């Protein structure tokens, strides 16, 4: 890391994480975020967060990570997910009032699906 060519290429954007203090993936990620530090306000957008939240075998690790990120003073988080409540104990502000965004009626939902899926037919084989 102290090689001149490395220092010239990466300037002040190089980070050292001692992994002997990291016992799992969550602690490695936290170590990386701490090592990088945050000196400027940062916007983090996490889209479709239900995927890691619902399919991860270790939901507690995901919860710990999102709570740690939300505790950082210089980080603003925008999180989208299909759920009634946001993950962890963070205070989330919902769009569309206190109940979140309303569900679409059948016809607008069908139109949105057809547009996103590029489907020309509604025939769905069961």
N, C-alpha and C positions, 0 to 999 in steps of 0.2 A: 504494500500500500504506500510505502514511502518512496518507491521508484519514481524518478522524475517524469518519465513518460506517462505513468499512471496518474500522477498528480496533475500533469498538464491536461490530460484528457478529461479527467473527472472533476478537476478543480475542487470545490467544496461539497461535491455531491458523492462522497464516498463514506461508507458507514461500516463500523465493525460491531459484530454481534457475537459475544462469547457464548456459544451454544452449550457449553457444559452446565450452564445454569438453566437451560431450557429442557424440561422433561417431556414435553408433548408439543403438538402442532400449535395449540393455542398460545403457549408460552413463547414459542419461536416468533409467532406473528406479533405478539405484544412486545417482545424484545426488539424486533425490527422497527416497529412504530416508535418505540422510545428512543432507539439509536438515531433515527432520522430526525427526531425532534420536530416541533412545529413552531416556527417563528412568525408565520404569516397566517391570516385567516384562510381556512381551507373549507371548500364545499365537497362533501362526499355524497354521491348519489348511489344508492343501492336499489337497483330495480329488480322486481320479481323476487323479493327476499324470502318469499314462502318456500322457495326451492331449498336453500340451505337450512332454513328453519324447520321445515317439515320432513326432509329426507335425510338429514344428518343423523347418524347413529348417536352422536353426543351433543344433544341439544343444549346441555349446560355449557359446553365449551363455546358454542355460538352465542349464547346469551351473555356469557362473561365477556367475550370479545366486543359485542355491540354495546354493552354497558360501559366498558372501558373507553371505547371510542367516543361515546356520548358524554363522558365525563371530561373530555379534553376541552378546555376553554376556547381554543381557536378553531374548533371543528364544528361545522354545521352539517347535519345529516338530513338528507331527504330520502325516505325509504318508502318504496311501494311494495305492497304485498296483498294477497287475497286472505284477509283475516279480519275479525271484528276488533281485535286488540293488537297493538304493536308488541314486538318481542321484549322480554325482560321487564325490568322495573323502570325503564326510562319513561319520562313524560312526553308522550307523542301528541302533536296537534294534528287532528284529522282534517282533511279537506272536505268540503261539502257539509259543514256543520258538525254537530257532536256525534252524529251517527255514521259518519264516513260518507263516501260516495254512494248514491242509491244504485240498486241493480237496474239493469236495462230491462225494458219490456221485451216480450218475445220477438217482435218484428225488428226493432233496432238491434237486438242481440244477434239475430239471424243475419242481418245485413253486415254487421261488424265482422262476424265470423267468415262470411263469404268473401269480404274484402281482404281480410288478413290471410285466409287460407288459399287465396287465388283459385277457389273452386268454382266450377261452372255448373255443378250439379249439387242438389241437396240429397241425393240418394245416399243413404248411410246404411251399409250392410251390418247387421248385428251378428 
